[in-house]
Amino acid sequence: MNLRTSLTNAWDKADRPGVRAFLLSMAALSVALILALYSGGAARLGNLALASTTALAALAVAAWVAITLVPVLAKRTPLRWIGYRMEYRVPREGWIYIGGIILVALAAINTGNNLLFLILACLIASILMSGILSSITLAGVEMRLELPEHIFAGQTVRSVVQLKNEKQTLPSFSLRVEGVQKKGSHTAAILATPVYFPYLPKNELVKQSVPMSFPRRGIYRQEAFRIVTRFPFGFLQKARRLDLASEALVYPSVEATAEFVDVIPGILGAIESLAKGRGQDLYALRDYQPTDSVRHVHWKASARSGSLMVREFAREDDCRVVLVFDGRSAAARPGASSAELERFEQAVGLCAAIAWHFYERGTLLQFHCGAIDVPQAPAEQNIFPVLRHLALVHPVLPGASAEIAGAQAEHPGAFRVVVTSQARGSIPAEVWNSSYVVFAPEIPA
């Protein structure tokens, strides 16, 4: 009953016109073979007329199959599998096996022993079967790489490598997926560690979760991948190359480093000092000054302290921050030292950590870097555009205009933070007087 059900399901899924064409072609070619054999027998008996007639009939049947049925079968054959680019390599075990074949061949030729010739034939047949089975294993296998939407430098993320076996009848065994980099490519690879699939069922999809870590910010590209197998005997390694371009954008790390811990108290203190203003909520009490209004005097506190105390109120509007990254750096010069490059990367990472901190505080954030400007919006809306720009930012020459003063005229009530890899004295006076400037070179590592 199960066999009948399986045959029924297979027939329902089958390409019925293709199956009919295949069976008809096999029957016609069988008739042509019988006619050819009959023609040979007639020729040996001396009946040339019958031999010629049957031979022509066999050729006619074969020609009919080639003209009518072969095109139908060709249209239904996945010819794209024929165009796979295969790479071959003989491993150490394979060379040892070939050496054994050569020794057996020499012994068989020298002795003329039929048993040695039989063993030699079996050894050679094993290599041929290995090549055929490995080709079948690689045929019809497609790959896809799924990366997380957001990736941060230095953090381990889980990616998914999936293989799909498009063969309808045969499974695949012992497949290994590797990354391929083109010669001369300067971008880091995405898939650095091979992924092994022991078994891939027919017409099914298998996924494997792969841990990945990207040490630095920027773009990581993978131009191609390779599916490798040594199935079934391991004497021959065969690989199929897939031109599957993949790209990963890695944000700078936003972890609270020692540099960030040293900087953030000063930024928060400056924000708190700016938060004083007119409002309804009490901000602090301080000593009375001649310019203060009498209606702000806190009489109860004044009575307790014996001197006049004045109330300060918190502003009612939300905290607004303009984050400016100064891209000017000596790292842009040809032949820049590793220390200059590392200083620039330190400034980028610090700017990313500050932006992430304001995102966690729920502030209104605006980002400015050279000609790039991310408009002011809640940080939860524009944090990833900010990180995307920081992931791709490159240093510019110190003499070039970094336009760090461009954000000063916008949103005059906002708190401005400027992060730079330059030393003191490189920031314009108008920016210095109206912003909180973070000098990355002065932060202890």
N, C-alpha and C positions, 0 to 999 in steps of 0.2 A: 504493500500500500504506500509506504514511504517512497519507494523507488518510482512508482507511478506518479505520485505527487511531484517529485523532483523533476521527472521528465516533462510533466505538464507545465510546471513553472518555467523550465528552461525553454520549452517550445513557445510559451507566451512571450518571453523576453527576447527570443531569437529574431534575427532578421530573416523573415520567411522567404522573401524573394531571393536573398543571397544564398540561403540554405538550398532552395530548389535548384538554383543555378549550379551550385557546387555538386549536388548529387547527380544532376543531369550530365555535367561535364565528366564526372568520374565514370558514369555508366558509358558515355560515348567513347571515352578514352579506353575503357576496358574492351569495348567492341573493336576499336581500332587495333589494340594489342593482339586480340584473337585473330583478326584478319591478317595482321603482319606475320604472326606465327604460322598461320595456315598458308600464307604465301611462300614462306621459307620451306615448308614441307613439300608444297607442290613443286617448287623449283628443284628440290633434290630428287623428286620422282620423275623429273623430265617434262612435266606438264607446264610449259612456259606460258601458255595462254591463260590458264587458271591462275598461275602465280602472278602474272602481270595485272590481271583484273583485280584480284584481292589486294595487291599492293596499292593500286590506285584507289581502291575503295577505302583502305586504311588511311591513306594520305588525305582523301576527301573528308573523312570523318574528323581527323585531327585539325584540318584547316577550318572546318565548320565550328569546332570548339574554340579555336583561336580567334575567329572573327566575331562570333556571336556571344559566347559565354564568358570568355576571359575579360572583355571590357566591363561586363556587369559585375564580375567579382572584383576587379581592380577598383571600381568606384566605391565599393563597400569595404575596402581594405585600408586601415589607418597607415597610409604610406609615410606619414610624418615620423613614424618610428624608424623607418629606414634611414632617414636623414640625421639620426642621432650621431653626434661626434663622440667616438669612442677613443679612449686612451688606454694603452696597454703597458704593463710593466711586469717583468718576471721577478718575483721575490727570491730570496735566498733558497727557500725550500724548492722552488721551481727549478732553479739551476742545478740543485743536487739531483732532482728527479731526471732532468735532461741528461745529466752526466751518467746516471744509471742506465738510461735508454741507450746511450752511445756504447757503454760497456757491453750490454746485452747484444746489441747489433753486431759489434765486432766479434763477440763469441759465436753468434749464430752464423756469421759469414765464414769464419775460420773452420768451424766444426761441421756445418751443414746439418745440425741437429734440428729436427722438426719441432721438438718441444720448445727450444729456444726461440724459434721463429714465431710460435704460437704466443709465447710470453711477450715477445717484442710487439706483436700485433695488439695484444691487450694493453700494453703500456702506452702505445701511440693512440689507441682508441680512447683511453682515459683522458689524454690531453684534448682530443677533439671534443669529447663529451663535456669537458670542463668549459671549453670556449662556447659551446652551444648553450649550455645551461646558464652560464653567467650572462650571456646576451639576452636570454629569455627573462632572467631575473631583473635586468635593468630596463627592459622594454616596458613602456606603458606606465612608468612611475613618474609622477609629477610632484613638485615640491613647492612649499610656501613658507615664508618666514613672517611671523607676527610679532611686532615690537610694541612695547608699552607706549602710550601717548606722550607721557612726560618722563624724561630720563635725566637724572642729576649725576654729575661727575662724582666718582668715588663711592656711589651707592650701588649695591647689587640689585638688579631687577630680574624679573622672570619673563623670558621670551618663549615663544612657542614655535617649534619646527614641526611641520606636518608633511607627511608623505601620503600620496593617494595612488593606489594601484588601480589603474584603469583597465587592466586585463579582466576579461569576463570569466575566464576559466582557470587561470593559473595564479598561485600566490608568488610572492618574492621572499627571498631569504637573505639574511646577513648583509644588510645595507648600512653603509657609513656615509654620513653627509659631512662634507668639508667645505670651508670657505676658500675661494680662489681670488688672488690679487693679481691684477695685470702688472706686467713688468714696467718699472718706472713710476708706479703709483706711489704718491706720498701720503695718502690718507690711510688711517688705521683701519684694520679689518673689523667687521662686526662679529662674525662667527669665528672666534679664535680657537675653540675647542671642538673636535669632531663629535658628532652625535650618532649613536649606534641604534639601529633598528633591527632586532633579531628576526622578526617575522612580520610580513605585510600581507594580510589576507587578500583574496581576490575581490576586486571592485569595492574596496573599503578604504577608509581614511584613518590614519594612525597619527596621533600627536604626542610630542614629548616636550615637557617644560624644561627649559635650559636656563641656568643662572648666568647672567652676563654682568660685567662690570667695566665701566669706561673710566679710565684714570683722569682724563682731562676733558675740558669743555670743547665744543666745536662740532663739526660734521664728521661722521664716520660713514664710509661708503664700502659696499661690497658689490663688485661688478658681476661676479659669477659664483656659482657653487658647483661642487662635484659630488656625484653619487658613486661610491666605490663599493665593489664587492669582490670577495675571493671565493665565493661559492662555486662549486661544491667541495673541491679538494684542496684549495689553497695554493695550487701550482701556478696559477695565473691571476694577477690582479687586473681587473678591468674597471674602468671608470667612465662615466658619462657626464659630460660638462653641460650645465644649464646656464645660459646667459640671463640671469635673474637679478637685475640691479636693485639693490636695497640701500636705504639711507636712513641714518639715525642722527637726530639733532640732540646733542647732550648739553644741558644747561650747566652753568657753574654750580659748584656745591654751595648750599645754603645752610650748612651746619654751623653751629655757634663755635667758631674757632677761638683761640686765645686772642687773636687780633680783634675779633668782633667783641669779645667780652671787655677788652680795654677801651673800645670806642663807644659802645652803646650807652654807658652811663652819662657821658658828656652830652650826647645827642638828646637823650631823654630829659636831662636837666635843662638844656636850652629850650626844648619844647615847653616844659612846664613854666619857665620864665616868660615865654611868649604867650602862654595861655591866660595870663592875667588880663582882665578887661571888664567891661560892663556886662552884667548878667544878674541872674537871680540867685545862683548857688554861691555859697561862701567858699572863697579860695584860700584865704589866710588872714591873719591879724598882724598888724605892724604898728610901729610908733607913728604918732601924728606928725605931719609936716605942714608948714604954713600954707602950702598950696592946696591942701586937701579940703574937700567940702565938709562942713559941719554935719551934714545929714548922714555921712558915712561913719561917724564916730560910734564905736561900740561902747555904750555907757556902762554896761555891767562889767565888761572886761577892764574898762578904765578904772572903775571903782575898786576892783580886786587888785589891780597892779599899782594903783596910785598915780598913774600917768595916762594921758590920752592915748587910746588905741583905735586904729582905723581898720575898717573891714575892706578886704579886697575880694572881688567877685570873679568867678570863672566866666569865660566867654561862652555864649550859647551855641556858637557855630561849631561844626565838626573840625577835627584836626586835619589840616591840609598840608601836604608835604610835596615839595618839588625836589626830586632826586636828580642830581646832575653828575654825569661821569665825564671826567676830563680825559680824553683819549690821547693827549699829547704824551709822548714818551720817547726816550732815547732808544728804546727797543725797536723803533721803526727804522733806524739807520742800518745800512748794510753791514754785516759782520758784528752786530750787537752781541754783547756778552750775555752769558747765561744768567748772570745776576740781574741785568736790566730786564731780560725777558721774564724772570721769575718775579721781579718787583711789579711789573705790569700785570701779571696774572694774579698776584696778591691783591692788587687794587680791584681787579674785576671780581674776584671772589668776595671781597669785602663789600663791594657795592651790591652784589646779589644777596648777601646775607642781610644787609640793611633793608633792601626792598622786601625781602621775605618777612622780616620783623614787622614792617609797617603793614604788610598784608595780614599778618596774624592779629595786629591791633585794630584792623578794620578802618584804616585811615583812607582819606582821599589822596590818591597818589598820581603824580605827574612825573614823567621821566624825560630827560633831555640828554642827548649825547651827540655832539656835532650837529649834523643836519637832520638827525633823527629826533622825533618828538612824539612821545606817547601822551595823548591828551589826558587831562585830569579826569579821573573817574574813581569809583570805589576800587580799592586795591584788589579785591577778589575778581574784578572784571579785567584788569589790565596787567596783573602780575606776570602772566605767562608771555604776553608780548614784550614786557620789559626783560624777562629772562631770555627770551629768544634773541633780542638785540645784544644782550651781554654775552650770549653764547657765540655770536658771530663777530663781535667787535674786534678790530685790529688797531694797533697803535699807529698814530700819525706823528709826523716830525714835530718837534717842539716849536719850530718856527711857523707851523701852519696854524690857521685859525680854528680853534676847537669850538668856538661859539658858545663858550660856557656862560657868557653873560647874556645870551639870548633869552634865557628863561627868567631873568630878573624882572623884566617889565611886565610879565604875565602873572596874574594872581598875586598882587602885592601883599595880601594878607597871609600868604602861605609861608610855611617854614621851609627854608632851602638848605639842602645838604649837598655839598660838593665833595666828591671822592676823586682823588688824583694820585698818580704815581710820581708826580713832580715834587721837587723840594720847595721849601718856603721861598717866597720871592717871585715865584712863577705865576701866581694868581693875581689878576688885576685888582686894584685897590677897591673899586666899587663892588666887586664880588666879595672880597675879603670882609668888607664892612657890613654886608647885608646877608651873609650866609655863614653856615657852620661848615668849615672846611676840614676834611679828613685827609691828612698826608700819610699815605701808606708807607713811605720809607721810614717814617719816624716811629712806627708802631713796632714794639719789640716782638720778634718772631718766637 
